[in-house]
């Protein structure tokens, strides 16, 4: 994960998922977003996302802008007033971009709402508000004030205020056609990915109770699940983490449902901001920046992935792959801070993973100097920008990612349950865990997701993430999934478990690192894992460590055989190559990108093809006739790109 930026201080998309057979509205409904999700932006008449975009973040003078534009930078950033009654559409920086035919995005419009506990201030730390509630809870553990978010994500006054502000800003700037409108940078329920018991405000509890009525058929059903005796819906109150970590029992439903509600509340608030942007300009795009790893702080991508049009995202724990899988139309960006070999490698890797632009973070003006002279960064970056904005980049962005019929279950319920189980054995106080601790943790669920993803990549295959709601609604019955991966899925619903059983009975292969479903989807323990018998029986349900040595057999049992294989020609080990495969105009595009290593040099590799095919190098134009193997010299930074067939 790159360093946190604290920014306040200063269409065509690849399809990767079996769920593309569904309409986007149907997909969002299946994973819990409902009919209020934003409409897809690709069919809007105005602001369709252009080619790959390079976006300079810091303010630039005229000389710098001229040089940046010549080197392929297409957009900049401006701040707008958060005054709910006034704006500055005559912003001189906006005019400077417009004179050059450049565009910009509008930054941090509602950071005071969405990022209330991670904001830049000139005289105190960005996380000052979060540090304050942590300290209050340590000093007065029974004081609920530490768990009342200010402002509340369900507060109708604040929601109306933010929607009104967003509408005004969009109307003020619509004539410039900004690239997108950023709702907030590094937003979250609390401080980034911190796990905190927000929100006990009356508006939040009322929202939670209304939401719970959609999850349970009756109050009696909720009482049975929670093992509670609430006399009315208005009496329902959640179990907080202080109590949950001290529970001797194994039913955490009252805690887990509250945690999921806060994810829902966060995504709903973000979605309302997106809807305000769309209402003011049907072709405009709404964004959040600084998206975190899947886990806490609202980063439940089953809800969040469909709440915005654009997401600048930190790369961690499979969040890019998860977000893309659950919302194939999501436009993703990354931030880079230089053009050294590591940054250039990251930039190419991002494009191969479907990201459509980069924000350039240059607080010291090392890209272009104040007099307009190009700095070392500009010299190194310009050829990459030219390639990504030229025919090669347009081809990659227009290509369709090939999916081999491998689905990995993304399970926020398992993440929640595992986090609580880990805290019960951890004598340090849970409230001291800030976002850096949560991001750096290596819990079993995240580790298994990473491990299985690496196993699939190294075997030369490509898959996608799915969600429990999609499985419940028939995703495994499409006939397009051959292998289902359940990475440390300790929490699973009865309906999803039944769907997995049907999948196996129909010949599908399921692999897991543990017997899945020791808990239900509400984090209530079962007597035994719901699928224990299925995996004990063997057959098509297999227990496999992500680092196990049976991968080849596993994929072969699912009828999967890699069409390409790359090996180091000189026999040296430890230099893996990631393969990316796409379809474009009836042909296969193959990208080969080595794992980055400082000081790496061009090295010989051999590409093995499963069947003879002609190849064309997309850069040099060099062609071959039908071949079964091809000797190549692979660069340590830049991918080799071939058209095959």
C-alpha positions in Angstrom: 0.0 0.0 0.0 1.5 3.4 -0.9 1.9 6.1 1.7 -1.2 7.9 2.8 -1.4 11.2 1.0 -3.6 13.5 3.1 -4.7 15.3 0.0 -6.7 18.0 1.8 -3.4 19.8 2.3 -2.9 21.3 -0.8 -16.8 3.7 -21.9 -14.8 0.7 -22.3 -13.9 -1.6 -19.5 -12.7 -5.2 -19.3 -15.3 -7.8 -18.3 -14.0 -10.3 -15.9 -16.9 -12.1 -14.3 -19.5 -14.7 -15.0 -22.0 -12.3 -13.6 -21.8 -10.2 -16.8 -24.7 -12.3 -18.2 -26.9 -10.3 -15.7 -27.9 -6.7 -16.2 -26.0 -4.4 -13.9 -29.2 -3.5 -12.1 -29.8 -7.2 -11.4 -26.3 -7.7 -10.3 -26.4 -4.8 -7.8 -29.7 -6.1 -6.5 -28.3 -9.5 -5.9 -25.4 -8.3 -3.8 -27.6 -6.1 -1.7 -27.5 -2.6 -3.3 -31.1 -2.6 -4.4 -32.8 -0.4 -7.0 -31.2 2.8 -5.7 -27.8 2.0 -7.1 -26.4 4.5 -9.6 -27.1 3.8 -13.2 -24.3 2.6 -15.4 -22.4 5.5 -16.8 -21.2 3.9 -20.0 -24.5 4.5 -21.8 -24.8 8.2 -20.9 -24.9 10.7 -23.7 -22.3 13.0 -22.4 -19.4 12.2 -20.1 -18.2 8.8 -21.3 -14.7 8.0 -19.8 -12.1 8.8 -22.4 -8.8 6.9 -23.1 -6.3 6.3 -20.4 -5.8 9.5 -18.3 -2.8 11.0 -16.5 -4.0 13.4 -13.8 -1.7 15.9 -12.0 -2.7 16.5 -8.5 -0.8 19.5 -7.3 -1.4 23.1 -8.5 0.8 24.0 -11.5 1.7 27.3 -13.1 1.2 28.1 -16.8 4.7 27.0 -17.8 4.3 23.7 -16.0 0.9 23.0 -17.5 2.2 23.6 -21.0 5.0 21.1 -20.5 2.7 18.6 -18.7 0.3 18.7 -21.6 3.0 18.1 -24.1 4.2 15.0 -22.2 0.7 13.5 -22.1 -0.8 14.7 -18.9 -4.5 15.2 -19.7 -6.1 16.4 -16.5 -5.6 18.3 -13.3 -7.4 18.8 -10.0 -9.1 21.8 -8.4 -10.6 22.3 -5.0 -14.0 23.9 -4.7 -15.6 25.7 -1.7 -17.5 23.6 0.8 -19.6 26.6 1.7 -23.1 25.3 1.1 -24.3 28.6 -0.2 -21.5 29.7 -2.5 -19.0 28.3 -5.0 -16.2 29.6 -7.2 -16.9 28.4 -10.7 -14.6 31.2 -12.0 -11.7 29.3 -10.3 -8.6 30.6 -12.2 -7.1 27.1 -12.2 -10.3 25.7 -14.0 -9.9 28.5 -16.6 -6.2 27.6 -17.1 -7.1 24.0 -17.8 -10.0 25.1 -20.1 -7.7 27.4 -22.2 -5.6 24.4 -23.0 -8.4 22.0 -23.8 -7.4 20.1 -20.6 -9.9 18.8 -18.1 -9.8 18.5 -14.3 -11.6 16.7 -11.5 -13.2 18.5 -8.6 -11.7 17.3 -5.3 -12.9 16.6 -1.8 -16.4 18.1 -2.2 -17.8 16.4 0.9 -14.7 15.2 2.8 -16.1 16.9 6.0 -18.9 14.3 5.9 -17.4 11.2 4.4 -13.9 11.5 5.8 -14.8 13.2 9.2 -12.2 11.2 11.1 -9.4 11.5 8.6 -9.1 15.1 7.4 -6.2 17.5 6.9 -6.0 20.4 9.3 -3.2 23.0 9.4 -2.8 22.7 13.2 -3.4 19.1 14.2 -3.0 15.5 12.9 -5.3 14.3 10.2 -6.7 11.6 12.6 -7.2 14.0 15.5 -10.9 13.3 15.7 -10.4 9.6 15.8 -7.6 9.9 18.4 -10.1 11.8 20.5 -12.8 9.2 20.5 -10.2 6.5 21.2 -9.0 8.5 24.2 -12.6 9.1 25.4 -13.4 5.4 25.3 -10.2 4.5 27.2 -11.0 7.1 29.9 -14.8 6.5 30.1 -15.5 3.0 28.6 -19.3 3.2 29.4 -19.8 6.6 27.7 -21.6 6.1 24.4 -20.4 9.5 23.1 -17.3 7.7 21.8 -19.5 5.7 19.5 -21.7 8.5 18.1 -20.3 9.5 14.7 -20.2 13.3 14.0 -21.6 13.8 11.5 -23.8 10.6 11.3 -23.9 8.8 8.0 -27.7 8.3 8.5 -28.4 11.9 9.7 -31.1 13.2 7.3 -30.0 16.8 7.9 -26.4 16.1 6.8 -27.5 13.8 4.0 -29.7 16.6 2.6 -26.9 19.1 3.1 -24.3 17.0 1.2 -26.7 16.3 -1.6 -27.5 20.0 -2.0 -23.9 20.9 -2.0 -23.0 18.3 -4.6 -25.8 19.4 -6.8 -24.7 23.0 -6.6 -21.0 22.2 -7.3 -21.9 20.0 -10.3 -24.2 22.7 -11.8 -21.5 25.4 -11.3 -18.8 23.4 -13.0 -20.8 21.5 -15.6 -19.8 23.8 -18.4 -16.1 22.6 -18.0 -17.2 18.9 -18.2 -14.9 17.8 -15.3 -13.5 14.3 -15.6 -15.3 13.4 -12.3 -16.4 14.8 -9.0 -14.7 13.4 -6.0 -17.0 13.0 -3.0 -14.1 12.6 -0.6 -10.5 11.4 -0.3 -9.7 8.5 2.1 -13.3 8.3 3.4 -14.4 5.8 6.0 -16.8 5.0 8.8 -14.1 6.1 11.2 -10.4 6.6 10.3 -9.7 4.8 7.0 -9.8 1.0 7.7 -10.1 1.3 11.5 -12.7 -0.9 13.1 -14.8 1.2 15.3 -18.3 0.9 16.8 -19.9 3.8 14.9 -22.8 4.7 15.0 -25.0 4.8 18.1 -26.8 8.1 17.1 -30.6 7.9 17.0 -30.7 8.3 13.3 -28.3 5.4 12.8 -30.1 3.1 15.2 -33.4 3.9 13.5 -31.8 3.1 10.1 -30.4 -0.1 11.5 -33.8 -1.3 12.8 -35.4 -0.5 9.5 -32.7 -2.4 7.7 -33.0 -5.4 10.1 -36.6 -5.7 9.1 -35.4 -6.5 5.6 -33.1 -9.2 7.0 -35.4 -11.0 9.3 -39.1 -11.9 8.7 -40.1 -10.9 12.2 -38.9 -9.6 15.6 -39.2 -13.2 16.9 -36.8 -14.4 14.2 -34.3 -11.8 15.2 -34.6 -12.7 18.9 -34.0 -16.3 18.0 -30.9 -15.5 16.0 -29.5 -13.1 18.5 -30.6 -15.1 21.5 -32.3 -11.9 22.8 -35.7 -10.9 24.1 -36.4 -7.5 22.7 -40.0 -6.5 23.2 -40.3 -4.3 20.1 -38.2 -3.3 17.1 -37.6 0.1 18.8 -35.9 -1.7 21.6 -33.4 -3.5 19.4 -29.8 -2.4 20.3 -26.6 -3.8 19.0 -23.9 -5.7 20.8 -20.7 -3.6 20.9 -17.2 -4.9 20.5 -16.3 -4.4 24.2 -19.0 -7.0 25.1 -18.4 -9.2 22.0 -14.7 -9.8 22.7 -15.6 -10.9 26.2 -18.4 -13.2 25.2 -17.9 -16.8 26.4 -20.6 -18.1 23.9 -20.3 -18.4 20.2 -23.2 -16.3 18.9 -22.0 -12.9 17.8 -25.1 -12.1 15.7 -25.9 -8.9 17.5 -22.4 -7.6 16.9 -22.0 -8.9 13.4 -25.3 -7.5 12.2 -24.4 -4.1 13.6 -21.1 -4.2 11.8 -22.8 -5.1 8.5 -25.3 -2.3 9.0 -22.6 0.3 9.3 -21.1 -1.0 6.0 -24.6 -0.6 4.4 -25.0 2.9 5.9 -21.6 4.0 4.6 -22.3 2.6 1.1 -25.8 4.2 1.1 -24.4 7.6 2.0 -21.8 7.3 -0.8 -24.5 6.2 -3.2 -26.7 9.2 -2.3 -23.8 11.5 -3.1 -23.4 9.7 -6.5 -27.1 10.1 -7.1 -26.9 13.9 -6.4 -24.1 14.2 -8.9 -26.1 12.3 -11.5 -29.2 14.3 -10.8 -27.4 17.6 -11.4 -25.7 16.3 -14.6 -26.8 12.9 -16.0 -23.5 12.4 -17.7 -21.3 13.3 -14.7 -19.2 10.8 -12.8 -18.9 10.5 -9.0 -15.8 9.2 -7.3 -14.1 8.4 -4.0 -10.4 8.3 -3.6 -8.1 6.4 -1.3 -10.2 3.2 -1.1 -8.8 0.7 1.4 -8.3 -3.0 1.7 -11.4 -5.1 2.0 -12.3 -5.2 5.7 -13.2 -2.4 8.0 -14.2 1.3 7.8 -17.0 0.7 5.3 -14.8 -1.2 2.8 -17.2 -4.0 2.3 -17.0 -4.1 -1.5 -20.3 -6.1 -1.9 -21.9 -2.8 -1.0 -19.3 -0.2 -1.9 -18.2 -1.4 -5.4 -21.5 -0.3 -7.0 -21.9 3.0 -5.0 -19.7 5.2 -7.2 -18.6 5.4 -10.8 -14.9 6.0 -10.2 -12.6 4.8 -7.5 -9.0 5.6 -6.8 -7.9 2.6 -4.9 -4.9 1.5 -2.8 -3.8 -1.9 -4.0 -4.1 -4.4 -1.1 -5.5 -7.8 -0.3 -7.3 -8.3 -3.6 -9.4 -5.1 -3.4 -8.9 -4.2 -7.1 -9.9 -7.7 -8.3 -12.9 -7.8 -5.9 -14.2 -4.4 -6.9 -13.8 -5.1 -10.6 -15.5 -8.5 -10.3 -18.5 -7.1 -8.4 -18.9 -4.1 -10.6 -17.4 -4.6 -14.0 -18.2 -1.0 -15.0 -16.3 0.6 -12.2 -13.6 2.9 -13.4 -10.5 2.5 -11.2 -7.4 4.7 -10.9 -4.2 4.4 -9.0 -1.8 7.1 -7.6 1.9 7.0 -8.4 4.7 9.2 -7.0 7.5 9.1 -9.5 8.6 7.3 -12.6 11.5 5.1 -11.3 11.4 1.5 -12.5 9.2 0.3 -9.6 6.6 3.0 -10.3 6.6 2.3 -14.1 6.2 -1.4 -13.4 3.2 -0.6 -11.1 1.7 1.7 -13.8 1.8 -1.0 -16.4 0.5 -3.6 -14.0 -2.4 -1.4 -13.2 -3.4 -1.1 -16.8 -3.2 -4.8 -17.3 -5.5 -5.2 -14.3 -8.1 -2.8 -15.9 -7.3 0.5 -14.3 -8.0 3.5 -16.6 -5.7 6.2 -15.3 -3.3 7.5 -12.8 -3.2 10.4 -10.4 0.3 11.9 -10.3 1.4 12.8 -6.8 4.2 15.4 -7.1 4.3 17.7 -4.0 7.9 18.8 -4.7 7.4 19.6 -8.5 10.0 17.0 -9.6 8.0 16.2 -12.7 8.1 19.6 -14.2 10.1 22.4 -12.6 8.6 25.9 -11.9 10.1 27.3 -15.1 8.5 24.6 -17.2 11.7 22.5 -17.6 11.0 18.8 -17.5 12.5 17.0 -14.6 13.7 13.4 -14.4 10.2 12.1 -13.7 8.9 13.7 -16.9 11.7 12.3 -19.0 11.0 8.8 -17.7 7.2 9.0 -17.7 6.6 10.6 -21.1 7.2 7.4 -23.2 4.9 5.4 -20.9 2.2 8.0 -21.1 2.6 8.1 -24.9 2.2 4.3 -25.1 -0.8 4.2 -22.8 -2.6 7.0 -24.6 -1.7 5.6 -28.1 -2.9 2.6 -30.1 -1.4 0.1 -27.7 -3.1 1.6 -24.6 -6.4 1.9 -26.4 -6.2 -1.7 -27.5 -5.6 -2.9 -24.0 -8.5 -0.8 -22.5 -10.8 -2.0 -25.3 -10.0 -5.7 -24.8 -12.1 -8.1 -22.8 -10.4 -9.9 -20.0 -10.6 -13.7 -20.4 -12.1 -15.6 -17.5 -11.3 -19.3 -17.1 -14.4 -20.1 -15.1 -12.8 -19.9 -11.7 -14.8 -18.1 -9.0 -13.3 -17.1 -5.6 -15.8 -16.3 -2.8 -15.3 -12.9 -1.2 -16.8 -13.3 2.3 -17.1 -10.2 4.5 -19.0 -12.3 7.0 -15.9 -14.5 7.4 -13.7 -11.4 7.7 -15.9 -10.1 10.5 -16.1 -13.4 12.3 -12.3 -14.0 12.1 -11.5 -10.5 13.3 -13.6 -11.1 16.4 -12.2 -14.5 17.1 -8.6 -13.1 16.8 -9.4 -10.3 19.2 -10.8 -12.7 21.8 -7.3 -14.2 22.1 -5.5 -10.9 22.0 -5.0 -9.3 25.3 -4.3 -5.8 23.8 -7.3 -3.5 23.8 -9.1 -3.6 20.5 -9.8 0.1 20.4 -6.0 0.8 20.2 -5.9 -0.8 16.8 -5.8 2.0 14.3 -6.0 1.7 10.5 -2.3 1.0 10.1 -2.6 -2.0 12.4 -5.7 -3.3 10.6 -4.1 -2.9 7.2 -0.9 -4.7 8.2 -2.7 -7.6 9.9 -2.4 -11.0 8.4 -5.5 -12.7 9.4 -6.4 -16.1 8.0 -9.1 -14.9 5.6 -7.0 -12.2 3.9 -4.0 -14.6 3.8 -6.1 -17.4 2.2 -7.5 -15.0 -0.4 -4.0 -13.8 -1.4 -2.7 -17.4 -1.4 -5.3 -18.8 -3.6 -5.2 -15.8 -6.0 -1.4 -16.3 -6.3 -1.9 -20.0 -6.9 -4.3 -19.3 -9.8 -2.0 -16.6 -11.2 1.1 -18.8 -11.2 -0.8 -21.6 -12.8 -1.6 -19.3 -15.8 -5.3 -18.9 -15.2 -7.6 -16.0 -14.6 -10.7 -16.0 -12.4 -13.0 -13.6 -10.6 -14.5 -12.9 -7.2 -18.1 -13.7 -6.4 -20.3 -12.9 -3.4 -22.6 -14.9 -1.2 -25.7 -13.2 -2.5 -24.7 -14.1 -6.1 -24.2 -17.7 -5.1 -27.6 -17.8 -3.3 -29.2 -16.4 -6.5 -27.8 -19.0 -8.9 -24.3 -17.8 -10.0 -23.0 -21.4 -9.7 -25.8 -22.7 -11.9 -24.8 -20.7 -15.0 -22.6 -23.5 -16.4 -19.8 -21.0 -16.8 -18.0 -21.7 -13.5 -15.8 -24.9 -13.3 -13.9 -24.3 -10.1 -15.2 -22.6 -6.9 -12.6 -21.4 -4.3 -13.6 -20.9 -0.7 -10.7 -19.1 1.0 -11.1 -19.6 4.8 -14.9 -19.2 4.5 -15.7 -19.7 8.2 -19.1 -18.0 7.8 -21.6 -19.1 5.2 -25.4 -19.0 4.9 -27.5 -22.2 4.6 -28.7 -21.0 1.1 -25.2 -20.5 -0.2 -24.2 -23.9 1.3 -27.1 -25.6 -0.5 -26.0 -23.9 -3.8 -22.4 -25.2 -3.3 -23.8 -28.8 -2.8 -25.8 -28.5 -6.0 -22.7 -27.3 -7.8 -20.7 -30.3 -6.6 -23.5 -32.7 -7.4 -23.5 -31.3 -11.0 -19.8 -32.0 -11.4 -18.3 -28.7 -10.3 -15.0 -28.7 -8.3 -14.8 -26.8 -5.0 -11.6 -26.2 -3.1 -11.2 -24.8 0.4 -8.5 -24.5 3.0 -10.8 -25.5 5.8 -14.3 -27.1 6.1 -16.5 -24.1 5.3 -19.3 -22.7 7.3 -18.4 -23.2 11.0 -20.6 -20.0 11.5 -23.7 -18.8 9.7 -23.8 -15.5 7.9 -24.6 -13.7 11.1 -21.5 -15.0 12.9 -23.4 -17.6 15.0 -21.5 -20.8 15.5 -22.9 -24.1 14.2 -22.4 -27.5 15.9 -20.2 -28.4 13.0 -19.3 -26.7 9.7 -22.3 -26.7 7.3 -20.2 -28.3 4.5 -18.1 -30.6 6.7 -19.7 -33.8 5.4 -19.3 -32.7 1.7 -15.5 -32.2 2.1 -15.1 -35.3 4.2 -16.7 -37.4 1.4 -13.9 -36.3 -0.9 -14.8 -36.4 -4.6 -15.2 -32.9 -6.1 -14.9 -31.1 -2.7 -11.2 -30.8 -1.8 -9.3 -29.4 1.1 -6.2 -27.7 -0.3 -3.8 -25.3 1.3 -3.1 -22.3 -0.9 0.5 -23.2 -0.8 -0.1 -26.9 -1.5 1.6 -28.8 -4.3 -1.5 -30.4 -5.9 -2.5 -27.3 -7.9 -1.9 -28.9 -11.3 -4.1 -31.9 -10.4 -6.7 -29.6 -9.0 -7.1 -27.5 -12.2 -7.0 -30.6 -14.4 -9.9 -32.1 -12.5 -11.9 -28.9 -13.3 -11.0 -29.4 -17.0 -8.7 -26.4 -17.0 -5.4 -26.5 -19.0 -3.3 -23.4 -19.3 -3.0 -22.3 -22.9 0.3 -20.6 -22.2 3.3 -21.2 -20.0 6.4 -19.1 -19.5 9.7 -20.3 -18.1 13.1 -18.8 -17.7 15.2 -20.0 -20.6 18.5 -20.0 -18.7 17.1 -22.2 -15.9 17.3 -19.5 -13.2 14.6 -19.8 -10.6 12.7 -17.2 -8.6 11.7 -14.9 -11.5 7.9 -15.5 -12.0 6.0 -14.0 -14.9 2.4 -12.9 -14.6 0.3 -13.7 -17.6 -2.7 -11.5 -18.6 -5.0 -12.7 -21.3 -7.6 -10.7 -23.3 -9.9 -11.1 -26.3 -9.8 -8.4 -28.9 -11.4 -8.6 -32.3 -11.5 -12.4 -32.3 -7.8 -12.8 -31.3 -6.1 -13.5 -28.0 -3.9 -10.8 -26.5 -1.2 -12.1 -24.2 0.7 -9.8 -21.8 3.7 -11.1 -19.9 4.9 -9.0 -17.0 7.7 -10.1 -14.7 7.6 -9.6 -11.0 9.5 -6.5 -10.2 13.0 -6.7 -8.7 15.3 -3.8 -8.2 18.3 -3.9 -10.5 16.7 -6.4 -12.8 17.9 -6.7 -16.4 16.4 -8.1 -19.6 16.4 -11.9 -19.4 15.7 -14.8 -21.8 12.4 -16.6 -21.4 10.5 -19.2 -23.4 6.8 -19.0 -24.1 5.1 -22.4 -24.6 1.8 -22.5 -26.4 -0.7 -25.3 -26.0 -1.4 -25.4 -29.7 0.4 -23.9 -32.7 -0.5 -20.2 -33.4 0.9 -17.2 -35.2 2.0 -14.3 -33.1 2.5 -10.6 -33.5 4.4 -8.3 -31.2 2.1 -5.3 -30.5 5.1 -3.0 -30.1 7.6 -4.0 -32.8 5.2 -5.6 -35.2 7.4 -8.6 -35.5 5.4 -11.7 -36.6 5.9 -15.4 -36.5 4.1 -18.2 -38.3 2.3 -20.9 -36.3 4.6 -21.9 -33.4 4.4 -24.0 -30.3 7.3 -22.2 -28.5 8.7 -18.7 -28.8 12.0 -17.4 -27.3 11.7 -14.0 -25.9 13.7 -11.4 -24.0 11.5 -10.0 -21.2 12.1 -6.6 -19.7 12.0 -6.3 -15.9 9.6 -3.3 -16.0 7.6 -3.2 -19.2 5.3 -6.0 -20.3 5.7 -7.9 -23.6 2.5 -7.9 -25.5 1.6 -10.4 -28.2 -1.4 -11.0 -30.4 -1.9 -14.7 -30.7 -3.9 -16.3 -33.5 
